[in-house]
Amino acid sequence: MAKRVTGPEIEKLIQLLAKVPGLGPRSARRAALHLIKKKEQLLGPLAGAMGEAYDKVRICSCCGNVDTVDPCTVCTDPRRDASVIIVVEDVADLWALERAGAMSAAYHVLGGTLSPLDGVGPDDLNIRGLVDRVAGGTVRELIIAVNATVEGQATAHYITDRLEGFEVKITRLAHGVPVGGELDYLDEGTLTAALRARTAV
Ligand SMILES: [Zn+2]
């Protein structure tokens, strides 16, 4: 067994940091050391911000977004077109779409995708909440913006089936050539999808 170089408190900090996505044990040690060296400028404010986030974070009861208020900032924003809902798998996707700034719509966060192999069924996702929102009658369009994976597409099909009979337009993100992409580098699936979804010039 390796000899200890720090007390258990710092060891614990490193172990917890190593669980953060993007950080492995090595990066966690570097991050911990950096935080400790910058005790006043970084470690203190970070500890405060984490404590505050822990106390205040809420899951929006309407859309499933994370925020410190419920309903969330997105749901209560009067400048958004609440009759258009963009359905995403994860809050990270909501943030990504907001960074792109292409639309000012409402969102619905599913919290994952259907995955029978991993035991994730419809009741494990925020699908009932979505059906309730559509049933409310004010939703005009649902944009299903799930990932282009097998699970994502299965989830999109399931949602479309569940909403059959409702007066709502259901659309999906186009799949195709990425902006700045070269055809030669694309896989066959992407090329085929791009050809099928071609648009008039
Ligand atoms: Zn919300």
Residues whose N, C-alpha, C, O or C-beta is under 5 A from the ligand:
A	BS01	ZN	C60 C62 C63 G64 N65 P71 C72 C75
